[in-house]
């Protein structure tokens, strides 16, 4: 897909189409991280601390519930 830059105030913007936002599960108010290698730009959604906290809580719950089974499997 080829896009043109759009003037936005004193800056320039790239408009990302809704299907791409939906595919990447990025809401318009989401934070994104921009990185570059000097030749290209990568735009990626930022992992929210809330998601990480939910994953940690779920992992702790599973570990506590199935710790005996995990220990047996590790032997």
Order of alpha helices (4+ residues) and beta strands (2+ residues): beta-beta-alpha-beta-beta-alpha-alpha
